[in-house]
Amino acid sequence: MGWLSMATRKELTAAAGARYRRSDRAKKTRILDEFVDITGFHRKHAMRALRGQEDARPGRRARRRVYNEAEHNALVLLWEAQTGSAASG
């Protein structure tokens, strides 16, 4: 496996992906093996790329962490104790 530019990887993914999506299981295995050897992608990532999935869980967002004031104060106290700093404020 050599170095591939992003444009080359996109072209390769588009070409192999079209063949992959219309192939039976045995052909998919061969296409996937070749694609992994050429690109160096992990197998699961390569399968998702060839299926045309950008993200494993589309539409999923990271949760915002919201602490009430008591929890926030407790976390600050623990952080200060761990780092040994006495923050004024």
C-alpha positions in Angstrom: 0.0 0.0 0.0 1.4 3.3 -1.0 0.3 6.9 -0.3 -3.0 7.8 -1.9 -4.2 11.4 -2.3 -7.7 12.3 -1.0 -8.9 12.7 -4.6 -7.7 9.3 -5.5 -9.3 7.7 -2.5 -12.6 9.4 -3.3 -12.4 8.2 -7.0 -11.5 4.7 -5.9 -14.3 4.6 -3.3 -16.9 5.8 -5.9 -15.8 3.3 -8.5 -15.5 0.3 -6.1 -18.6 1.4 -4.2 -20.8 1.2 -7.4 -19.5 -2.3 -8.1 -19.8 -3.3 -4.4 -23.5 -2.2 -4.0 -24.7 -4.2 -7.1 -22.6 -7.4 -6.3 -23.5 -10.6 -4.6 -21.9 -11.7 -1.3 -18.9 -13.5 -2.8 -18.0 -10.6 -5.1 -18.4 -8.2 -2.3 -15.8 -10.1 -0.3 -13.3 -9.9 -3.1 -14.0 -6.2 -3.8 -13.7 -5.5 -0.1 -10.4 -7.4 0.2 -8.9 -5.5 -2.7 -10.1 -2.2 -1.4 -8.7 -2.8 2.0 -5.3 -3.8 0.5 -5.1 -0.7 -1.7 -6.4 1.9 0.8 -5.2 0.5 4.1 -8.6 1.2 5.6 -9.9 -1.0 8.4 -12.4 -3.5 7.1 -15.4 -2.1 8.9 -14.6 1.4 7.7 -14.1 0.2 4.2 -17.5 -1.6 4.2 -19.3 1.6 5.4 -17.4 3.7 2.8 -18.4 1.3 0.0 -22.0 1.2 1.1 -22.0 5.0 0.9 -22.4 5.6 4.6 -20.5 8.6 5.8 -21.3 8.0 9.5 -22.2 4.9 11.3 -25.0 6.7 13.1 -26.3 9.6 11.1 -28.1 12.4 12.8 -26.7 11.5 16.2 -25.4 14.4 18.2 -23.2 14.5 21.3 -25.1 15.2 24.4 -24.5 18.5 26.2 -23.5 17.9 29.8 -25.6 19.9 32.2 -24.8 20.0 35.8 -26.8 21.8 38.5 -25.0 24.2 40.8 -24.3 21.7 43.6 -22.8 19.1 41.1 -20.7 21.9 39.5 -19.3 23.0 42.8 -18.5 19.5 43.8 -16.6 18.9 40.5 -14.7 22.2 40.9 -13.8 21.2 44.5 -12.5 17.8 43.3 -10.6 19.3 40.4 -8.9 21.8 42.7 -8.0 19.1 45.2 -6.5 16.9 42.5 -4.5 19.7 40.8 -3.5 21.2 44.1 -4.5 24.7 43.0 -6.6 27.0 45.0 -8.6 29.0 42.5 -9.9 32.2 43.8 -13.4 33.1 42.9 
